[in-house]
């Protein structure tokens, strides 16, 4: 039986993102940008814009946290592409 680490449906990646940012750990991310998109690197900043939480990677890529599908092998329970 295949299993994978998931966050609950309707849950947030924010606590995981914050922990990885504070520990300066590299991240491998899948997110929605008009299709599934990959990004990798260190999180440079976490911020709020227009009432939503965002992260910025060291390459200046900005990603809304609520658009994340997966972070370092932990997936959203709502994501079923793999």
C-alpha positions in Angstrom: 0.0 0.0 0.0 1.4 3.4 -1.0 1.3 6.1 1.6 2.5 9.7 1.6 2.7 12.5 4.2 -0.2 14.9 3.8 -1.7 17.9 5.5 -5.5 17.6 6.1 -8.0 18.9 3.5 -8.4 22.6 4.1 -5.1 22.6 6.1 -2.3 25.1 5.6 1.4 24.6 4.7 2.2 27.8 6.7 3.6 26.0 9.8 5.8 23.8 7.7 7.0 26.7 5.5 7.7 28.8 8.6 9.7 26.0 10.2 11.8 25.5 7.0 12.3 29.2 6.7 13.5 29.5 10.4 15.8 26.6 10.0 17.1 27.8 6.6 16.4 24.4 5.1 16.2 24.0 1.3 12.7 23.4 -0.1 11.3 21.5 -3.0 7.8 22.9 -3.9 5.0 22.0 -6.2 2.4 24.8 -6.6 -0.3 26.1 -8.9 0.7 28.7 -11.4 -1.8 28.0 -14.2 -0.7 24.3 -14.0 1.6 22.4 -11.6 4.9 24.2 -11.3 8.1 23.2 -9.5 10.4 25.4 -7.5 13.4 24.8 -5.4 15.7 26.8 -3.1 15.9 28.5 0.2 12.9 30.6 1.5 14.2 34.2 1.7 11.1 35.7 3.2 7.5 35.1 4.4 5.1 38.0 4.1 1.4 39.0 3.8 -0.1 40.7 0.7 -3.7 41.5 0.2 -4.7 39.4 3.2 -2.8 36.3 2.0 0.4 34.7 3.1 3.3 34.4 0.6 6.8 33.1 0.5 9.7 34.4 -1.5 12.5 32.1 -2.6 16.1 33.1 -3.0 15.7 33.4 -6.8 12.9 36.0 -6.0 10.0 33.7 -7.0 7.0 34.7 -5.0 4.4 32.0 -4.2 1.1 32.2 -2.4 1.2 29.7 0.4 -2.5 28.7 -0.3 -1.4 27.7 -3.8 1.1 25.0 -2.6 0.5 21.4 -3.5 3.6 19.9 -1.8 6.6 21.0 0.2 9.5 18.6 0.7 7.4 15.5 0.1 4.4 16.6 2.3 1.4 16.9 0.1 -2.0 18.6 0.4 -4.7 16.0 0.9 -6.6 17.7 -2.0 -3.7 17.1 -4.5 -4.1 13.9 -6.6 -1.8 14.3 -9.5 0.7 11.6 -8.4 
